[in-house]
Amino acid sequence: MGFTEIFVATHDAALKRAGLLDEGRGSADGAAAGQAVRIQGISDFEVEQLGDLAGTAVHAGGADYELTMVDVASDSLLAVPPAMVRALADLLTYETEGEGSVLDDVAEQWAAQEDMPFDAAQARTYVQQLAELAAGIDDSERTGLYVWSV
């Protein structure tokens, strides 16, 4: 299995980045620092699982967390729906009464999914990074969260 890269970009920049990644020329340093997370051994399916877990954790379960095709030019580029972006961003600030960190709980649950290639500690790092990406999306700049997966 290859890797999945989740990044913040405008629509046009996302298509360009996907093209480079499709050609095998993209790299983790292709985006501004802190604007991309590359995860080995997962696919878009595991990203959708994370969205479901995050939504449930912030009491926004039942929303549509299915990634959507961005453009017919790239089968490998998908857009993260607004509901998932909000749920991920909310993991940074969501508080429960005496229940501990919601982000930690989501990371543990995600790592426990079948065939996940990393443990809870690594999952926590990924979930933290993805939540920070989601929180940094600026509607005024027309940026969104995108998933490229092979």
N, C-alpha and C positions, 0 to 999 in steps of 0.2 A: 504494500500500500504506500502511496505517496504522502503528500502533505496537504494541509489546508492553510490558506492564509486569509486572515480577516483584517480588513483595513478600512480606513476612512478616506473617502474621496468624493469628488463631484462625479456625476454620471460619465462625462467624457473622459475624465482621468481614470475612472474605474475600467472603462473599456480599453483604454490604452495599456494600463497595467496588466489587465487580463491577457491582452495580446502578447505582451512580453513574457508573461508567465507561461502561456500556451507554447511559446517558442523555446521555453527553457532558459530564457535570458533574464528573467526577473530574479531579484534577490531581496533578502530581508532589508537591505539598506536602500532599496529602491524608493521607499517612502520616507517621509520626514520621521525623525526619531520619535518614537512613542505613537506612531500612527498606524502600526501594523503588528499583528501577532501571527507568527507562523507556528503551526502545531503539526508535528510528525505523526503519521499513523492514524489520523482520523479523516472522516469525510464530512460532507454537508449534513448527513444524517445525524451525526453526533452533535453538530452545532444546533440543529433543531431540537435535539433532546435537551441540550443546555437551556434553550429558550423556554421549553415547557417547564423545566425545573425552576428556573428563575421566576417565571410567571406565577407558578404555584406559591413560591416562597414569599412573594410580595403581594399575595392575594389578588392576582390578576390572571388566575387560571381560566382556561376556556377561550382565551383570545386566539387568533390565528397566528401561530408561530412558524408557519411553513415558509421557507425561503422561496423567493420567486425569481423566475428567469428575468434577466435584465435586457438582453438583446439576442436576437437570433444569430448574431455573428459569433457568439461565444456560449457554448453549452456549459462551460466550466465556471462562469461568473453568475452569481446569484445575489440578490438584494435581501438584506435583513428587513423584515417588516417593522413598521413603527412600534407596534406593540412589544416586540422583542427588544428593540432598542431601549424603550422606556423601562422594561422589566430589568434588563441588564444594568442600566444606569441606576435604577432604584436600589440595587444590591449594595451600593456604596453608602446609602443613607438610611435604609429601611431598618427600623428598630422594633424589636419585640420585647415584651416585658420579661426580663430575666431568662430569656431563651438562648442567649449567646448570639454569635454573629450569624446572620442569615447567609452572608457570603460564604462563610466556612461550611455551613450546612449544605448549600447548593454544590460547592466544590466536592465535598465528600460523596454526595449522592451521584454526581456526575462521574467521578472516578470509579464508583461502584457499578456503573452500567456495564453490560456484557462487552467483553473484548476491548476495554479501554486500555491504551498502551502506556498509561501513567498512573501514579498513585495519587492519593488525596493531597499530599503536599504540593506536587507539581500542578495538580488540578487547581489548587487554590491560587497559585501564581497566574495560571492562564485565565481563570475567572476574574481575578482582580484586574488584570491587564485589559480584558474584554469589557469589563464594567467601566473602566476608565476611558476606553475608546468610545463607548456608547455615550458616556456622560459629556464627552467633548464635542459631540456633533452639534454643529451650528446651522440652524435652519436658514439664517440670513446668508450664509455662504453656500447654501444649497448642497451641503455635503450629506452623505449617507454612509451607512455601514454595509460593506460588501464582503462576500465570501467567494474565494476562488478555491476550487478543489479539483484534484485529479484522482 
